[in-house]
Amino acid sequence: MNRSRLALAAAFAALAAALAGGCGDPGGLRGAGATPSAQGPTHLWPDLPPPSAPAEDYGAIESVRVKGVEVPGGDLRKVNPADVVRADFDQNPGTYDTSDSVYEETVARLEDCAEEDSGAQERCPVLKAYYRDLTGDGADDLIVGVSTPDDNLDIRVYAEQNRRLTQIMEMSDAVLGVELAGRDLIIRAVSSLPGYEYHTVWSWDAHQKTMLPKRDEIVRSSDAPRPKAPRPAPSESGGR
């Protein structure tokens, strides 16, 4: 310890002694109780053989190009979101199979988005688009939600990469809500466990060049029924 630190420590010691004397405290060290022993990580089944193949992961996605849609000046705000979704669904079914009735009906509904009459526009399943720079390149990306006939919400995110319109995220779930927090997309979805819901945080991964589910957890629902408070015990006198 250098000289200045010794002097500072002495000054603090003198001040503490003065305060202790003024308050009538006899001073001295006091125990804070027993300290729990530190426990390091315990590796379970250390002799397990390596897996032959990775488990299937819905978050293991790759970015895909969307052809046929021009992005004027690289500004996604100048593109009709419905046009982007129609082209993307046609080229990239994503989580759907092209023979699936849900996919076929969704594609049929997307055709209504191109019609000008008010009835067709009301049937268009593309929700309001949102814009946020999720990739960190300084340009806003396009976030679109599509209502599907199975009461799910298909969420897709688009960016312009190397002058190409690119889908960087696609997922479909029974969505309860979607939030933007900084450059993260947080999706709340229904859980099969009553009173709980899934929270998945999607974030840009610069190595994979896509949005990936960086955190996935199951949490207690904010609107889950609360346990009933215990009734107070009756008084011994029996009075009211």
C-alpha positions as a Python dict, from the first residue, in 0.01 Angstrom:
ca = {
    (1, 'M'): (0, 0, 0),
    (2, 'N'): (148, 346, -86),
    (3, 'R'): (189, 634, 159),
    (4, 'S'): (-121, 829, 47),
    (5, 'R'): (-342, 523, 89),
    (6, 'L'): (-199, 465, 442),
    (7, 'A'): (-274, 825, 536),
    (8, 'L'): (-628, 802, 398),
    (9, 'A'): (-688, 477, 589),
    (10, 'A'): (-563, 637, 912),
    (11, 'A'): (-793, 935, 864),
    (12, 'F'): (-1097, 711, 814),
    (13, 'A'): (-1000, 511, 1125),
    (14, 'A'): (-979, 826, 1335),
    (15, 'L'): (-1314, 952, 1205),
    (16, 'A'): (-1478, 617, 1280),
    (17, 'A'): (-1338, 620, 1635),
    (18, 'A'): (-1466, 973, 1692),
    (19, 'L'): (-1814, 886, 1569),
    (20, 'A'): (-1820, 572, 1780),
    (21, 'G'): (-1722, 766, 2091),
    (22, 'G'): (-1980, 1034, 2027),
    (23, 'C'): (-2261, 782, 1996),
    (24, 'G'): (-2164, 577, 2297),
    (25, 'D'): (-2081, 273, 2083),
    (26, 'P'): (-1796, 70, 2238),
    (27, 'G'): (-1674, -10, 1887),
    (28, 'G'): (-1505, -332, 1783),
    (29, 'L'): (-1579, -580, 1508),
    (30, 'R'): (-1912, -753, 1495),
    (31, 'G'): (-1992, -1084, 1330),
    (32, 'A'): (-2233, -1086, 1037),
    (33, 'G'): (-2334, -1446, 1088),
    (34, 'A'): (-2229, -1767, 925),
    (35, 'T'): (-2110, -1745, 563),
    (36, 'P'): (-2235, -2019, 332),
    (37, 'S'): (-1967, -2232, 173),
    (38, 'A'): (-1897, -2163, -193),
    (39, 'Q'): (-2004, -2444, -424),
    (40, 'G'): (-1854, -2486, -768),
    (41, 'P'): (-2040, -2633, -1068),
    (42, 'T'): (-2091, -3008, -1058),
    (43, 'H'): (-2068, -3185, -1394),
    (44, 'L'): (-2330, -3459, -1426),
    (45, 'W'): (-2265, -3769, -1637),
    (46, 'P'): (-1919, -3664, -1752),
    (47, 'D'): (-1876, -3983, -1955),
    (48, 'L'): (-2170, -3921, -2190),
    (49, 'P'): (-2076, -3990, -2555),
    (50, 'P'): (-2102, -3695, -2797),
    (51, 'P'): (-2438, -3668, -2981),
    (52, 'S'): (-2456, -3798, -3335),
    (53, 'A'): (-2676, -3511, -3458),
    (54, 'P'): (-2803, -3181, -3316),
    (55, 'A'): (-3159, -3160, -3188),
    (56, 'E'): (-3410, -2990, -3414),
    (57, 'D'): (-3431, -2623, -3326),
    (58, 'Y'): (-3700, -2389, -3457),
    (59, 'G'): (-3456, -2102, -3416),
    (60, 'A'): (-3195, -2250, -3650),
    (61, 'I'): (-3293, -2034, -3946),
    (62, 'E'): (-3102, -1880, -4230),
    (63, 'S'): (-3155, -1551, -4408),
    (64, 'V'): (-3327, -1587, -4745),
    (65, 'R'): (-3352, -1346, -5034),
    (66, 'V'): (-3691, -1215, -5144),
    (67, 'K'): (-3694, -1162, -5521),
    (68, 'G'): (-3919, -940, -5728),
    (69, 'V'): (-3955, -649, -5485),
    (70, 'E'): (-3756, -332, -5543),
    (71, 'V'): (-3643, -120, -5246),
    (72, 'P'): (-3608, 241, -5368),
    (73, 'G'): (-3288, 392, -5232),
    (74, 'G'): (-3259, 104, -4985),
    (75, 'D'): (-3545, 255, -4780),
    (76, 'L'): (-3786, -18, -4666),
    (77, 'R'): (-4040, 248, -4565),
    (78, 'K'): (-4097, 310, -4936),
    (79, 'V'): (-4205, -51, -4999),
    (80, 'N'): (-4560, -182, -4957),
    (81, 'P'): (-4535, -437, -4671),
    (82, 'A'): (-4812, -651, -4826),
    (83, 'D'): (-4613, -679, -5149),
    (84, 'V'): (-4311, -799, -4951),
    (85, 'V'): (-4514, -1059, -4760),
    (86, 'R'): (-4690, -1191, -5072),
    (87, 'A'): (-4359, -1238, -5253),
    (88, 'D'): (-4199, -1395, -4946),
    (89, 'F'): (-4481, -1642, -4878),
    (90, 'D'): (-4472, -1746, -5243),
    (91, 'Q'): (-4095, -1807, -5238),
    (92, 'N'): (-4032, -1904, -4874),
    (93, 'P'): (-4308, -2101, -4696),
    (94, 'G'): (-4100, -2088, -4379),
    (95, 'T'): (-4254, -2297, -4101),
    (96, 'Y'): (-4533, -2416, -4331),
    (97, 'D'): (-4558, -2692, -4587),
    (98, 'T'): (-4686, -2577, -4924),
    (99, 'S'): (-4953, -2850, -4917),
    (100, 'D'): (-5076, -2738, -4575),
    (101, 'S'): (-5429, -2597, -4583),
    (102, 'V'): (-5327, -2315, -4346),
    (103, 'Y'): (-5052, -2208, -4587),
    (104, 'E'): (-5281, -2230, -4890),
    (105, 'E'): (-5555, -2026, -4724),
    (106, 'T'): (-5307, -1764, -4605),
    (107, 'V'): (-5167, -1723, -4957),
    (108, 'A'): (-5524, -1685, -5090),
    (109, 'R'): (-5598, -1418, -4832),
    (110, 'L'): (-5279, -1234, -4923),
    (111, 'E'): (-5416, -1185, -5273),
    (112, 'D'): (-5685, -964, -5121),
    (113, 'C'): (-5412, -723, -5015),
    (114, 'A'): (-5354, -634, -5380),
    (115, 'E'): (-5719, -540, -5438),
    (116, 'E'): (-5832, -181, -5401),
    (117, 'D'): (-6188, -228, -5276),
    (118, 'S'): (-6245, -186, -4902),
    (119, 'G'): (-6386, -537, -4854),
    (120, 'A'): (-6072, -701, -4988),
    (121, 'Q'): (-5850, -474, -4780),
    (122, 'E'): (-6038, -578, -4466),
    (123, 'R'): (-5969, -943, -4549),
    (124, 'C'): (-5597, -876, -4597),
    (125, 'P'): (-5420, -1058, -4310),
    (126, 'V'): (-5112, -831, -4304),
    (127, 'L'): (-5108, -624, -3986),
    (128, 'K'): (-4963, -277, -3942),
    (129, 'A'): (-4591, -275, -4022),
    (130, 'Y'): (-4326, -149, -3780),
    (131, 'Y'): (-3975, -24, -3846),
    (132, 'R'): (-3663, -50, -3629),
    (133, 'D'): (-3291, -88, -3690),
    (134, 'L'): (-3250, -441, -3553),
    (135, 'T'): (-2926, -523, -3734),
    (136, 'G'): (-2732, -216, -3618),
    (137, 'D'): (-2638, -99, -3968),
    (138, 'G'): (-2811, 238, -3929),
    (139, 'A'): (-3107, 156, -4157),
    (140, 'D'): (-3457, 65, -4041),
    (141, 'D'): (-3566, -295, -4090),
    (142, 'L'): (-3924, -401, -4163),
    (143, 'I'): (-4128, -601, -3909),
    (144, 'V'): (-4450, -758, -4035),
    (145, 'G'): (-4717, -974, -3872),
    (146, 'V'): (-4958, -1196, -4067),
    (147, 'S'): (-5273, -1341, -3910),
    (148, 'T'): (-5315, -1704, -4017),
    (149, 'P'): (-5635, -1915, -4023),
    (150, 'D'): (-5513, -2131, -3732),
    (151, 'D'): (-5529, -1823, -3503),
    (152, 'N'): (-5151, -1792, -3499),
    (153, 'L'): (-4940, -1493, -3589),
    (154, 'D'): (-4665, -1532, -3846),
    (155, 'I'): (-4391, -1275, -3777),
    (156, 'R'): (-4132, -1191, -4042),
    (157, 'V'): (-3849, -937, -4040),
    (158, 'Y'): (-3682, -798, -4350),
    (159, 'A'): (-3357, -609, -4407),
    (160, 'E'): (-3179, -476, -4710),
    (161, 'Q'): (-2844, -655, -4738),
    (162, 'N'): (-2604, -585, -5024),
    (163, 'R'): (-2888, -414, -5216),
    (164, 'R'): (-3106, -721, -5178),
    (165, 'L'): (-3430, -755, -4986),
    (166, 'T'): (-3366, -1031, -4731),
    (167, 'Q'): (-3583, -1210, -4481),
    (168, 'I'): (-3385, -1231, -4156),
    (169, 'M'): (-3651, -1382, -3929),
    (170, 'E'): (-3963, -1596, -3958),
    (171, 'M'): (-4167, -1769, -3689),
    (172, 'S'): (-4529, -1859, -3622),
    (173, 'D'): (-4693, -1915, -3285),
    (174, 'A'): (-5002, -1850, -3072),
    (175, 'V'): (-4877, -1503, -2990),
    (176, 'L'): (-5004, -1307, -2690),
    (177, 'G'): (-4801, -995, -2755),
    (178, 'V'): (-4493, -853, -2925),
    (179, 'E'): (-4259, -585, -2790),
    (180, 'L'): (-3959, -393, -2919),
    (181, 'A'): (-3684, -322, -2667),
    (182, 'G'): (-3381, -157, -2820),
    (183, 'R'): (-3273, -394, -3096),
    (184, 'D'): (-3452, -694, -2946),
    (185, 'L'): (-3787, -837, -3053),
    (186, 'I'): (-3967, -995, -2756),
    (187, 'I'): (-4249, -1238, -2829),
    (188, 'R'): (-4498, -1360, -2569),
    (189, 'A'): (-4671, -1684, -2666),
    (190, 'V'): (-4922, -1925, -2517),
    (191, 'S'): (-4793, -2208, -2301),
    (192, 'S'): (-4963, -2544, -2252),
    (193, 'L'): (-4907, -2496, -1879),
    (194, 'P'): (-5204, -2300, -1734),
    (195, 'G'): (-5106, -1967, -1586),
    (196, 'Y'): (-4774, -1947, -1770),
    (197, 'E'): (-4647, -1811, -2100),
    (198, 'Y'): (-4336, -1825, -2315),
    (199, 'H'): (-4108, -1524, -2356),
    (200, 'T'): (-3865, -1543, -2647),
    (201, 'V'): (-3611, -1269, -2713),
    (202, 'W'): (-3498, -1253, -3076),
    (203, 'S'): (-3174, -1066, -3143),
    (204, 'W'): (-2955, -1001, -3444),
    (205, 'D'): (-2661, -1238, -3479),
    (206, 'A'): (-2383, -1083, -3688),
    (207, 'H'): (-2217, -1420, -3753),
    (208, 'Q'): (-2530, -1601, -3872),
    (209, 'K'): (-2669, -1285, -4041),
    (210, 'T'): (-3016, -1357, -3900),
    (211, 'M'): (-3230, -1289, -3597),
    (212, 'L'): (-3191, -1576, -3349),
    (213, 'P'): (-3385, -1662, -3030),
    (214, 'K'): (-3109, -1568, -2786),
    (215, 'R'): (-3325, -1624, -2477),
    (216, 'D'): (-3632, -1845, -2430),
    (217, 'E'): (-3807, -1885, -2098),
    (218, 'I'): (-4140, -1983, -1945),
    (219, 'V'): (-4276, -1734, -1691),
    (220, 'R'): (-4583, -1678, -1482),
    (221, 'S'): (-4852, -1492, -1675),
    (222, 'S'): (-4925, -1138, -1555),
    (223, 'D'): (-5299, -1207, -1583),
    (224, 'A'): (-5281, -1552, -1421),
    (225, 'P'): (-5527, -1600, -1134),
    (226, 'R'): (-5368, -1523, -801),
    (227, 'P'): (-5390, -1770, -513),
    (228, 'K'): (-5664, -1694, -264),
    (229, 'A'): (-5552, -1534, 60),
    (230, 'P'): (-5602, -1757, 366),
    (231, 'R'): (-5902, -1675, 578),
    (232, 'P'): (-5826, -1528, 921),
    (233, 'A'): (-5864, -1770, 1209),
    (234, 'P'): (-6178, -1715, 1418),
    (235, 'S'): (-6122, -1541, 1751),
    (236, 'E'): (-6134, -1753, 2067),
    (237, 'S'): (-6406, -1536, 2221),
    (238, 'G'): (-6633, -1596, 1923),
    (239, 'G'): (-6728, -1229, 1915),
    (240, 'R'): (-6778, -1031, 1597),
}
